[in-house]
Amino acid sequence: MAKPLSRLSRCAESENVMETVVRVVPHANFSLELWFNTGDHRWFDVRPYLERGDFRRLKDEALFRQAHVALDTVCWPGGLDIAPETLFDRSVPVEDSCMAGVGVAGVL
């Protein structure tokens, strides 16, 4: 089986490729399950952002559950969004996500 290309390898192949979010599922414990246009399937932990500026509003689980894809990234009502490159760079592949508490508590 061929080994998947690293992100660096993919960038070298096509300098114009930028990861964009194509699907999001919010999970308990403030994590997002993400699918990217590159085929990557990743977990993103939102908890470190919950004490920063407008992102404090995402502590409201009802609002957090309203995560949706718009303009190639994850957005919430009220103009909240996280840049797709941040979501990609600071997330972990699902197959590597034996992370305590991230994405394992179930769908909200």
Secondary structure, 3 states (H helix, E strand, C coil): CCCCCCHHHHHHHCCCCCCCEEEEEEECCCEEEEEECCCCEEEEECHHHCCCHHHHHHHCHHHHCCCEEECCEEEECCCEEECHHHHHHCCEEHHHCCCCCCCCCCEC
